[in-house]
Amino acid sequence: MADHSLFIFVRVQGATPEAVGNALRDSTDKIMDIYSIMGEWDLLVRIEHPDLNTIQKVVTESIRAHANVAQTYTILGYQLYGSKWPGFDFPDSK
């Protein structure tokens, strides 16, 4: 089974997005990317894993449990349609 991608928007409170991002990065090896973003949310976190129970634990126990995470909004991605980055391999492109 392919990995599921979870995208978690994070609102930070009482700390800088950089401090929270660094703490989240060090909290688990399941987090693939953390982006500082502008707008309503402070961070965008990407998790990939084939097991939804595992990624649910990452969201609840690593991200939402952080003292400086005020709010999260999670989106599940289940299909990749395209990429503009060279060298990115598509599972069904052959």
C-alpha positions in Angstrom: 0.0 0.0 0.0 1.2 3.5 -0.8 2.0 6.0 1.8 -0.6 8.4 2.9 0.4 12.1 3.0 -0.9 14.2 5.8 -0.6 18.0 5.7 -1.0 19.7 9.0 -1.4 23.4 9.2 -0.1 24.6 12.6 -0.9 27.8 14.5 1.8 28.7 17.0 1.3 30.6 20.3 3.9 31.8 22.8 7.0 30.9 20.8 8.4 31.6 17.3 7.4 29.3 14.4 11.1 28.5 14.1 11.4 27.3 17.7 8.2 25.1 17.3 9.3 23.8 13.9 12.7 22.8 15.3 11.1 21.0 18.3 8.6 19.2 16.0 11.3 18.1 13.7 13.2 16.6 16.5 10.2 14.9 18.1 9.7 12.1 15.5 11.2 10.7 12.4 7.8 10.4 10.8 7.7 14.2 9.9 9.0 14.6 6.3 8.9 18.4 5.9 8.1 21.5 7.9 7.5 24.8 6.1 7.2 28.2 7.6 4.3 29.8 5.8 2.6 33.2 5.7 -1.1 33.9 6.3 -3.5 32.5 8.8 -1.2 29.5 9.8 2.4 29.6 10.9 3.7 26.2 9.8 2.9 23.4 7.3 4.0 19.9 8.4 4.0 16.9 6.0 3.9 13.4 7.3 4.0 10.2 5.1 3.3 6.7 6.3 1.3 3.7 5.1 -0.5 3.2 8.4 -3.1 5.8 9.3 -3.0 4.8 13.0 0.7 5.7 13.1 0.2 9.1 11.5 -2.7 9.8 13.8 -0.4 9.2 16.7 2.2 11.6 15.3 -0.5 14.3 14.9 -1.9 13.8 18.4 1.2 12.9 20.4 3.9 14.9 18.7 2.3 17.9 17.1 -1.0 18.7 19.0 0.6 17.8 22.3 3.3 20.5 21.9 2.8 23.3 24.5 3.2 26.0 21.8 0.8 24.6 19.3 -2.4 26.5 19.6 -4.4 24.9 16.8 -4.0 22.4 13.9 -5.9 21.7 10.7 -5.2 18.4 9.0 -5.7 17.3 5.4 -5.2 13.8 4.1 -3.7 13.4 0.7 -4.0 10.0 -1.0 -3.1 10.5 -4.6 -0.2 12.3 -6.4 -1.1 13.7 -9.8 2.0 15.6 -10.9 5.3 17.2 -10.0 7.4 19.9 -11.5 10.6 18.8 -9.9 13.1 16.8 -12.0 14.0 13.4 -10.7 10.8 12.9 -8.9 9.6 9.3 -9.7 5.9 8.5 -10.1 4.8 5.1 -9.1 2.4 4.7 -12.1 4.5 6.6 -14.7 5.9 3.6 -16.6 
